[in-house]
């Protein structure tokens, strides 16, 4: 994270970037109760001034919160029915949350891109649901205390102090994390269950995080080369999709802001106009965003002297990361802008009659983004 931008900076059926329809009759919102270190908050395409993001600040759906190496933030979240959830967001974490109506419930979904979050969930009513989503799995929750750790190379660890957490991967395989049993998943492997006493959860978490970090560090050169090539392949596609979507921004803001105004015919026409741009971006966003966040971690390792070498015959890792550093803040703002425009589209979609949204199952229902992590890397146990 670039600390020069602001002074206080402070997610297994899976969907990589799960955009849901907004429900006007209720929403989820939170309040910051504690904050320290560097924490960035992006809202509606903009990085908010650090002086605004403090204790008592309201956190809304689709706000991206990203903590720095020393960042920590605690949030009290209120679900539509009034049930509460407490979040402790650790350092080097990026996530946002959203709410949709699904199966007669108000489903609050946390999308994690990196890091670790501890949850304390009050007993949910029959009207509420809560899940946490990552690149390769989704955790379903009902009244429990648990942690989700998302390691730099894409591994997932779920530890439960109280209650039960369902963990389902993108092949539909399911295991349960309960007190005394943790669930882990690493790239190219299925879900694994390990017996760990509640008293030893902290020690096991530290061991697991350290071992996953070592995988990334020991394979830094291969990871850097693979993800750099993937970034260079997908960034032009992302920029092309971004420019196409931005051409529809005025239409989305005209008809997608709440309260939505316009006759059914007008709204349907507006929705038809903006849909191609939405679809184009939806097809590229998951793989590009995953690659971007992997590279932000690898950048730190590279700065420590790890993984230095050629990317290809004409590009060194040093030149790649110099260019990446110069562009990453703008990319963060572009990604925030995309979330904002998707939010406006959801509002427009609902006002135009609702039903299945093109944003809900963009990968044919598989939940797997188009594209894969670089091949030949040391992913594994």
TAQUI-V468034 format. One record per residue. N is the residue number from 1. RES is the residue in one letter. NEAR is the number of other ideal C-beta (glycine too) atoms within 12 Angstrom. D_LAST is the distance of its C-alpha to the last C-alpha in Angstrom with 2 decimals. Layout:
n=[N & N]
res=[RES & RES]
near=[NEAR & NEAR]
d_last=[D_LAST & D_LAST]
//
This chain:
n=[1 & 2 & 3 & 4 & 5 & 6 & 7 & 8 & 9 & 10 & 11 & 12 & 13 & 14 & 15 & 16 & 17 & 18 & 19 & 20 & 21 & 22 & 23 & 24 & 25 & 26 & 27 & 28 & 29 & 30 & 31 & 32 & 33 & 34 & 35 & 36 & 37 & 38 & 39 & 40 & 41 & 42 & 43 & 44 & 45 & 46 & 47 & 48 & 49 & 50 & 51 & 52 & 53 & 54 & 55 & 56 & 57 & 58 & 59 & 60 & 61 & 62 & 63 & 64 & 65 & 66 & 67 & 68 & 69 & 70 & 71 & 72 & 73 & 74 & 75 & 76 & 77 & 78 & 79 & 80 & 81 & 82 & 83 & 84 & 85 & 86 & 87 & 88 & 89 & 90 & 91 & 92 & 93 & 94 & 95 & 96 & 97 & 98 & 99 & 100 & 101 & 102 & 103 & 104 & 105 & 106 & 107 & 108 & 109 & 110 & 111 & 112 & 113 & 114 & 115 & 116 & 117 & 118 & 119 & 120 & 121 & 122 & 123 & 124 & 125 & 126 & 127 & 128 & 129 & 130 & 131 & 132 & 133 & 134 & 135 & 136 & 137 & 138 & 139 & 140 & 141 & 142 & 143 & 144 & 145 & 146 & 147 & 148 & 149 & 150 & 151 & 152 & 153 & 154 & 155 & 156 & 157 & 158 & 159 & 160 & 161 & 162 & 163 & 164 & 165 & 166 & 167 & 168 & 169 & 170 & 171 & 172 & 173 & 174 & 175 & 176 & 177 & 178 & 179 & 180 & 181 & 182 & 183 & 184 & 185 & 186 & 187 & 188 & 189 & 190 & 191 & 192 & 193 & 194 & 195 & 196 & 197 & 198 & 199 & 200 & 201 & 202 & 203 & 204 & 205 & 206 & 207 & 208 & 209 & 210 & 211 & 212 & 213 & 214 & 215 & 216 & 217 & 218 & 219 & 220 & 221 & 222 & 223 & 224 & 225 & 226 & 227 & 228 & 229 & 230 & 231 & 232 & 233 & 234 & 235 & 236 & 237 & 238 & 239 & 240 & 241 & 242 & 243 & 244 & 245 & 246 & 247 & 248 & 249 & 250 & 251 & 252 & 253 & 254 & 255 & 256 & 257 & 258 & 259 & 260 & 261 & 262 & 263 & 264 & 265 & 266 & 267 & 268 & 269 & 270 & 271 & 272 & 273 & 274 & 275 & 276 & 277 & 278 & 279 & 280 & 281 & 282 & 283 & 284 & 285 & 286 & 287 & 288 & 289 & 290 & 291 & 292 & 293 & 294 & 295 & 296 & 297 & 298 & 299 & 300 & 301 & 302 & 303 & 304 & 305 & 306 & 307 & 308 & 309 & 310 & 311 & 312 & 313 & 314 & 315 & 316 & 317 & 318 & 319 & 320 & 321 & 322 & 323 & 324 & 325 & 326 & 327 & 328 & 329 & 330 & 331 & 332 & 333 & 334 & 335 & 336 & 337 & 338 & 339 & 340 & 341 & 342 & 343 & 344 & 345 & 346 & 347 & 348 & 349 & 350 & 351 & 352 & 353 & 354 & 355 & 356 & 357 & 358 & 359 & 360 & 361 & 362 & 363 & 364 & 365 & 366 & 367 & 368 & 369 & 370 & 371 & 372 & 373 & 374 & 375 & 376 & 377 & 378 & 379 & 380 & 381]
res=[X & X & X & X & X & X & X & X & X & X & X & X & X & X & X & X & X & X & X & X & X & X & X & X & X & X & X & X & X & X & X & X & X & X & X & X & X & X & X & X & X & X & X & X & X & X & X & X & X & X & X & X & X & X & X & X & X & X & X & X & X & X & X & X & X & X & X & X & X & X & X & X & X & X & X & X & X & X & X & X & X & X & X & X & X & X & X & X & X & X & X & X & X & X & X & X & X & X & X & X & X & X & X & X & X & X & X & X & X & X & X & X & X & X & X & X & X & X & X & X & X & X & X & X & X & X & X & X & X & X & X & X & X & X & X & X & X & X & X & X & X & X & X & X & X & X & X & X & X & X & X & X & X & X & X & X & X & X & X & X & X & X & X & X & X & X & X & X & X & X & X & X & X & X & X & X & X & X & X & X & X & X & X & X & X & X & X & X & X & X & X & X & X & X & X & X & X & X & X & X & X & X & X & X & X & X & X & X & X & X & X & X & X & X & X & X & X & X & X & X & X & X & X & X & X & X & X & X & X & X & X & X & X & X & X & X & X & X & X & X & X & X & X & X & X & X & X & X & X & X & X & X & X & X & X & X & X & X & X & X & X & X & X & X & X & X & X & X & X & X & X & X & X & X & X & X & X & X & X & X & X & X & X & X & X & X & X & X & X & X & X & X & X & X & X & X & X & X & X & X & X & X & X & X & X & X & X & X & X & X & X & X & X & X & X & X & X & X & X & X & X & X & X & X & X & X & X & X & X & X & X & X & X & X & X & X & X & X & X & X & X & X & X & X & X & X & X & X & X & X & X & X & X & X & X & X & X & X & X & X & X & X & X & X & X & X & X & X & X & X & X & X & X & X & X & X & X & X & X & X & X]
near=[35 & 25 & 21 & 13 & 25 & 29 & 18 & 30 & 37 & 41 & 43 & 42 & 30 & 40 & 41 & 39 & 44 & 44 & 39 & 42 & 35 & 36 & 30 & 20 & 14 & 24 & 31 & 39 & 26 & 33 & 25 & 34 & 23 & 22 & 33 & 24 & 28 & 30 & 47 & 43 & 42 & 36 & 27 & 27 & 29 & 22 & 30 & 31 & 18 & 24 & 13 & 24 & 36 & 24 & 20 & 15 & 30 & 24 & 41 & 31 & 41 & 41 & 39 & 44 & 47 & 44 & 40 & 35 & 23 & 19 & 34 & 31 & 43 & 30 & 42 & 28 & 41 & 28 & 35 & 30 & 25 & 18 & 29 & 28 & 41 & 27 & 42 & 31 & 46 & 34 & 26 & 36 & 46 & 44 & 44 & 45 & 40 & 41 & 41 & 40 & 29 & 27 & 12 & 13 & 27 & 34 & 37 & 44 & 40 & 48 & 45 & 49 & 42 & 42 & 40 & 39 & 47 & 33 & 44 & 27 & 37 & 25 & 21 & 29 & 21 & 14 & 23 & 36 & 35 & 46 & 42 & 46 & 42 & 47 & 40 & 42 & 46 & 39 & 48 & 38 & 41 & 28 & 26 & 33 & 30 & 45 & 39 & 48 & 44 & 45 & 37 & 41 & 42 & 41 & 39 & 48 & 42 & 53 & 43 & 37 & 29 & 25 & 27 & 26 & 40 & 31 & 43 & 32 & 34 & 31 & 18 & 19 & 23 & 25 & 29 & 26 & 45 & 28 & 23 & 22 & 27 & 38 & 40 & 38 & 43 & 31 & 35 & 20 & 20 & 24 & 33 & 25 & 24 & 25 & 16 & 29 & 17 & 22 & 11 & 19 & 31 & 19 & 16 & 27 & 30 & 19 & 21 & 34 & 30 & 19 & 24 & 33 & 25 & 21 & 29 & 40 & 27 & 20 & 29 & 36 & 28 & 28 & 40 & 40 & 30 & 33 & 48 & 38 & 27 & 33 & 40 & 27 & 22 & 32 & 30 & 14 & 24 & 36 & 24 & 19 & 32 & 32 & 19 & 25 & 37 & 25 & 20 & 34 & 28 & 18 & 29 & 36 & 25 & 22 & 34 & 35 & 24 & 21 & 13 & 29 & 17 & 21 & 14 & 17 & 12 & 19 & 28 & 21 & 18 & 31 & 38 & 22 & 23 & 39 & 27 & 20 & 32 & 41 & 23 & 27 & 41 & 38 & 29 & 37 & 41 & 40 & 33 & 38 & 38 & 42 & 41 & 37 & 40 & 38 & 43 & 37 & 39 & 42 & 34 & 28 & 30 & 33 & 21 & 15 & 14 & 25 & 35 & 22 & 22 & 18 & 33 & 17 & 6 & 9 & 21 & 21 & 33 & 21 & 20 & 33 & 33 & 16 & 22 & 34 & 22 & 14 & 24 & 28 & 24 & 23 & 31 & 32 & 25 & 33 & 43 & 32 & 34 & 45 & 40 & 33 & 40 & 45 & 38 & 38 & 46 & 41 & 39 & 43 & 37 & 30 & 30 & 29 & 17 & 24 & 14 & 16 & 30 & 27 & 38 & 31 & 22 & 30 & 27 & 13 & 14 & 19 & 30 & 27 & 32 & 23 & 28 & 24 & 33 & 33 & 17 & 16 & 29 & 25 & 30 & 18 & 18]
d_last=[28.43 & 31.88 & 33.74 & 37.03 & 37.35 & 37.83 & 38.42 & 36.46 & 33.09 & 31.62 & 20.74 & 18.26 & 22.50 & 21.31 & 23.47 & 22.21 & 25.56 & 27.52 & 31.20 & 33.50 & 37.25 & 39.00 & 41.15 & 44.42 & 45.35 & 42.59 & 39.72 & 37.12 & 37.71 & 36.70 & 38.18 & 36.67 & 37.40 & 35.77 & 34.63 & 33.88 & 32.73 & 32.16 & 31.89 & 32.66 & 33.93 & 34.67 & 37.22 & 39.00 & 37.89 & 38.83 & 37.29 & 39.38 & 41.25 & 39.47 & 42.64 & 42.37 & 38.85 & 39.66 & 40.10 & 41.87 & 40.71 & 40.10 & 36.75 & 37.12 & 35.17 & 33.46 & 33.69 & 30.61 & 29.77 & 27.75 & 27.42 & 27.39 & 25.65 & 28.20 & 28.85 & 29.04 & 30.92 & 31.86 & 33.27 & 35.32 & 35.00 & 37.76 & 37.10 & 39.97 & 41.16 & 41.25 & 38.13 & 36.24 & 32.69 & 31.77 & 28.96 & 27.68 & 26.04 & 24.14 & 24.16 & 22.67 & 22.69 & 24.29 & 25.46 & 28.56 & 29.91 & 32.36 & 34.36 & 35.35 & 37.36 & 35.37 & 36.57 & 39.39 & 37.15 & 36.66 & 32.91 & 31.58 & 28.31 & 26.20 & 24.39 & 21.72 & 20.85 & 19.09 & 19.03 & 19.69 & 22.60 & 24.00 & 26.30 & 29.28 & 30.73 & 34.20 & 35.07 & 35.27 & 38.36 & 38.50 & 38.99 & 35.82 & 32.16 & 29.23 & 25.74 & 23.01 & 21.48 & 18.67 & 17.68 & 15.81 & 17.17 & 20.31 & 21.07 & 24.56 & 26.49 & 29.79 & 30.99 & 28.19 & 26.54 & 22.88 & 20.49 & 18.25 & 15.86 & 14.81 & 12.69 & 13.93 & 11.41 & 11.83 & 9.50 & 11.84 & 12.74 & 16.07 & 18.07 & 21.54 & 24.46 & 27.03 & 27.45 & 24.94 & 22.65 & 21.91 & 18.58 & 18.87 & 16.76 & 18.59 & 18.95 & 20.88 & 18.57 & 19.22 & 18.22 & 20.01 & 19.32 & 22.20 & 23.19 & 21.24 & 18.27 & 15.56 & 13.61 & 10.25 & 8.98 & 6.59 & 8.27 & 9.00 & 7.96 & 10.63 & 11.55 & 10.62 & 13.33 & 13.60 & 17.03 & 17.89 & 21.59 & 23.15 & 24.32 & 20.87 & 19.33 & 20.09 & 18.53 & 15.25 & 15.29 & 16.01 & 13.25 & 10.58 & 12.44 & 12.78 & 9.20 & 8.55 & 11.92 & 11.27 & 8.73 & 11.71 & 14.24 & 13.22 & 13.13 & 16.13 & 18.53 & 16.71 & 15.87 & 19.47 & 21.00 & 19.24 & 19.89 & 23.33 & 24.34 & 23.24 & 25.24 & 28.22 & 28.17 & 28.07 & 30.14 & 33.44 & 32.71 & 31.99 & 35.20 & 37.21 & 36.08 & 36.73 & 40.23 & 41.00 & 39.96 & 41.98 & 45.03 & 44.84 & 44.47 & 48.18 & 48.29 & 45.26 & 46.77 & 50.13 & 48.99 & 45.61 & 46.58 & 47.48 & 50.02 & 49.80 & 53.25 & 54.68 & 55.98 & 53.65 & 54.73 & 54.12 & 50.66 & 49.68 & 51.00 & 49.08 & 45.85 & 46.46 & 47.10 & 43.90 & 41.53 & 40.94 & 39.75 & 37.45 & 35.96 & 35.50 & 33.58 & 31.52 & 30.25 & 28.90 & 28.03 & 24.50 & 22.88 & 25.04 & 24.36 & 20.56 & 20.97 & 23.48 & 21.40 & 18.44 & 21.16 & 22.69 & 19.68 & 19.50 & 23.22 & 22.91 & 20.61 & 23.08 & 25.92 & 24.45 & 24.67 & 21.07 & 20.50 & 24.22 & 25.56 & 26.95 & 25.78 & 28.25 & 31.62 & 33.41 & 30.99 & 29.32 & 26.55 & 29.28 & 31.61 & 29.01 & 28.11 & 31.81 & 32.52 & 29.59 & 30.88 & 34.32 & 33.30 & 30.56 & 33.09 & 35.03 & 31.96 & 31.22 & 34.82 & 34.63 & 31.65 & 33.69 & 36.67 & 34.80 & 33.83 & 37.50 & 38.82 & 36.49 & 37.85 & 41.37 & 40.67 & 39.52 & 42.78 & 44.76 & 42.98 & 43.83 & 47.37 & 47.89 & 47.24 & 43.51 & 41.72 & 38.39 & 37.29 & 35.92 & 33.45 & 31.87 & 30.22 & 29.98 & 27.34 & 29.20 & 27.73 & 24.16 & 23.06 & 21.15 & 22.58 & 24.27 & 22.07 & 18.41 & 16.11 & 16.90 & 15.95 & 14.85 & 12.45 & 9.24 & 7.24 & 3.77 & 0.00]
//
